Amino acid sequence: MQIHRFKLLCILLLAPLYLHAAVSAKVDQSTIYQGEKLTLTIETNQTNESRPDLRALQNNYSLLGTKKITLSQHSTGSVVTKTRWEILIRPTSEGELLIPAIKVGPEMSLEIPISVLPAAQNPAPSEGALRPIFLDAELDKDTLYINGQAILKARIYHLAPLPLDANLTAPESKDALIKPLEEQKKYTTIVRGQRYTVTENSYTVFPREEGDIEISPLFFSATLSGDSVVELNSSPLIIAVLPKAFTNERNLWLPAKSIHIEDNLPTLSQAEAGSTFNRIITMEAEGLPASALPSLSALQNELATIKLLNVVLEEQMTETGIISQRIEELEIAPKELGELTLPAIDIPWWNTEVEKGKTASLSARTINVSPASASEIADPMKNKTMDGQAPVTSTSNSKILIWLLTIISMLTTLGCIYSFNRLRILQKASRQTEAELLQQQDLRKQVASDIAEKNTFQALSMACNQNNPEIAQLRLIEWAQSFWKDNELHSLEQVCEYAQNQTFNFLVLDLEQHLYSQNPDLWQGDLLLEAIDKLRNRHQRQLLDMQAGDKILSY
């Protein structure tokens, strides 16, 4: 009996503690607009260090921050300690919602109903509240070279779907070429805990003037629910435009991510005189408009007639910028037999990714022009039949026939003598003609070789003047093949063996050091070009001396 009285007394003494240990929860406002935030306060007098389990809030709310406060109350000589958590949350949807029961240790709070009204109905959004719709515009670069590419993205963030009359103006600038990129796209993102739909428009910008240029603000307008009109302006965008990083002989300035050139003749090595063939040259550039791509092929050639049939400019819009192409279709008709050299094509450009000058190149093409193949034309033979006459049997006619046969015999004899003499003259003329043809072919080959050497030297001169060691190496080998008439010459070491010049060897060694080392110093091609010019002049003097010696021997 005493034991039961003791248990009852313990329960009565501990009951107030259980009542005070309950978890309480409240909010600072029960009705808000979507995008606004509210404060959930949870309070308990538990003495342990249990924290509120906030996982139940993740379904319909964004957690913005928490703060813990310890409260102490002194009453009738005793101390009561309470723990309070202030949790800043934002509803992610609208309508009638519940703040779920929050568990703290072994205790649970009660659910709290709240109302979330549409953001568009908010007459006066509070400071810090998320707007139902806003506009943002940004550039991926605020500093770039003249004619370089920048990407401008205009984004409309909206909680509700855009109305049908929504309109966004395109960016404009009198100092830049602006083109729309890919089609408008939509996606979702989280901004300050709120899920927005983003409608994005992209543009590519190519400044045409140096200095600071301004892109006009973008203007957005739409009629929201309740016939309220929203009008938004983006901030003006400023781009600092740098001048050209270098100049060259063709005055080309092509800042791009990548440029390369190719044609359809890598395997063509033979052509027939009197025929034509087409050459298609394609230049592709990433980060340049098609209108900025230069012409590629020279139409002047001493050994061929070159006509430009067609030029096609194409542009492909991508998320990372513009990719453009220039396609030139040429008709080439060789004029003479021998070797036809189509000179190399070198296009200097500026790589905006590594901030370095580059050269897009297409090697020289050499095509052997052979005589046209003879086609056998068989003419139908027409047999002619003559009506025979009856023989004359009279005696008077016999004498006439004898005279006719005599005359025919004499004419036949004279004809044989004439034919024999004529055949001997023709054979002699034929031997002379063959010799002249061989001489003409040798002359054509020499002229073609001289033209090929001249064209490759011009390409080599351009590479040296541009101080480009990579292209100079290629052009030097091409020139050496034409100069010494050895198509098996493929290395700088072989070129030095042919040159037999110590100064030239030293300059080639310097070129190789710039090619294969990490030396940051700029290579200068003027000395190498001067040494090559001396080799050409020496070779020309040797040819003149040989021709003079041949003339003396002929006398």
Number of C-alpha atoms within 10 A of each C-alpha: 5 6 8 8 9 10 11 10 11 10 11 10 11 10 11 10 12 12 10 13 17 16 24 18 20 17 18 10 12 13 15 19 24 26 27 22 22 17 18 18 18 21 23 22 21 20 10 9 9 12 12 18 13 14 11 13 17 11 10 17 18 19 18 14 10 13 10 13 10 12 11 11 9 9 8 5 5 8 10 10 14 17 20 18 19 18 18 18 20 24 27 18 19 16 14 11 15 13 19 17 19 21 19 21 15 10 15 17 19 14 13 15 13 17 17 20 18 18 21 18 15 16 8 7 16 13 8 9 16 21 18 18 21 18 21 15 20 16 18 10 13 14 16 19 25 22 26 25 26 23 22 24 17 22 22 20 24 18 22 15 11 17 12 9 10 13 14 19 12 17 20 16 14 13 15 18 15 21 19 19 21 17 11 11 11 12 10 13 12 11 10 14 17 18 17 20 19 22 18 18 20 26 21 27 26 22 26 16 17 17 14 14 18 16 19 16 18 20 16 18 16 18 16 19 12 8 8 10 10 13 15 16 16 17 14 13 17 15 20 17 21 17 12 16 13 14 12 13 9 10 9 17 22 27 29 20 20 19 25 15 20 17 14 11 14 9 8 12 13 12 21 18 17 14 13 15 14 16 18 17 19 19 22 20 23 21 24 26 26 21 12 14 19 14 12 17 18 13 14 10 17 15 21 18 14 21 15 15 12 11 14 11 15 13 17 14 17 13 12 14 24 23 21 22 23 22 20 20 18 19 17 19 19 25 16 20 22 24 24 26 23 21 23 19 17 17 22 24 22 24 17 18 10 8 11 12 16 19 19 16 17 17 19 18 16 15 19 16 20 16 13 12 8 6 6 6 6 6 6 6 6 6 6 6 6 6 6 6 6 6 7 10 8 8 8 9 11 12 11 10 12 11 11 11 12 11 11 12 12 11 12 12 11 12 12 12 11 11 12 12 11 12 11 11 11 12 11 11 12 12 11 12 12 11 12 12 12 12 12 13 15 14 13 17 17 14 16 21 20 14 21 26 23 16 21 27 24 16 25 25 22 21 24 24 16 23 16 22 21 16 21 23 19 18 24 24 20 25 23 25 19 22 19 14 12 11 11 8 17 14 13 19 13 13 20 17 10 12 16 11 12 10 13 21 19 13 16 18 15 15 21 15 14 17 15 9 8 8 10 7 7 10 17 16 21 14 13 22 22 14 15 20 14 13 16 15 11 11 13 12 11 12 12 11 11 11 11 11 11 11 9 8 7 6 5
